[in-house]
Amino acid sequence: RGAFSVVRRCVKKSSSQEYAAKIINTKKLSARDHQKLEREARICRLLKHPNIGKRPWAQRDGGVNNILLLPLWLQHHCIHQILESVNHIHQHDIVHRDLKPENLLLASKCKGAAVKLADFGLAIEVQGEQQAWFGFAGTPGYLSPEVLRKDPYGKPVDIWACGVILYILLVGYPPFWDEDQHKLYQQIKAGAYDFPSPEWDTVTPEAKNLINQMLTINPAKRITADQALKHPWVCQRSTVASMMHRQETVECLRKFNARRKLKGAILTTMLVSRNFSGKFSLFPSLPWF
């Protein structure tokens, strides 16, 4: 449940297909929020790709928008399809700005199910390789150095977030983490991450190389989505897929998720006590468990 919306499980009677219905109370939205909602809908209509989450239908009912989304979630083998979707939106001059596991969804429970990129609420349209200050947007742990510095930015911010996601998928915890948000941002701006033992001992050098190219501080030198799709580790993903399902990774994910949920509960209590009506998820829960 958000400040202006709630997500409910529903079933389409004609096909028995399950959906998640995001119900938005438009009466509570400001004019700017209405514009953001329309922009998200416009971007979703523009993008047609098997790895882009589609909205089967949307209807208005007395000031309430019912936006129906496919019931999807994330698995560890998905980085290739994530890059496919990011490459597609970048080809259409769209920057997502909020890539994170919560916005990467699976089409079914079947092994090898298509990964879908969802939630274009913060997405923006740019002109080619345009770099400009489009405002501060995103989720703390996935923000790029240029955004934190308030420098002009563009498509490379999505690649930085992909690097953070890949790091998490491989070992179960993020490259940048601190309970103090200021210290977290300092880590990100400095590019202060490493590959500690024992979790990274069995991860291939190719995977580490891809992460390094994604988490390059200078956005001009950062790998693009198209280049990443041609990276040796991505091209040979079938040979390394088994390494992404190690028990150590699963346990790290469980511990990290539990810690974030605890912090999220504490933060929620603080926000409620201050009568804060906005929604800003500092410790979003991961969808694996």
Protein Blocks (a to p, Z undefined) as FASTA:
>chain_A
ZZkbccdddddfklopacddddddfklpcfklmmmmmmmmmmmmmpgcfkbccdfbacde
ehiacdddddddddfklmmmmmmmmmmmmmnopafklacfklpccfbfbehiacddehjl
lgccdehjaccdebjadjfklpcfklmnopacdfklmmmmmmmmmmmmmnopafbdcfbl
klmmmmmmnopacdddfklmmpcfklmmmmmmmmgfblmlpccfklmmmgmklmmmmmmm
mmmmcfklmmmmmmmmmmmmmmmmmmmmmmmmnopabdcdfbacdfkZZ
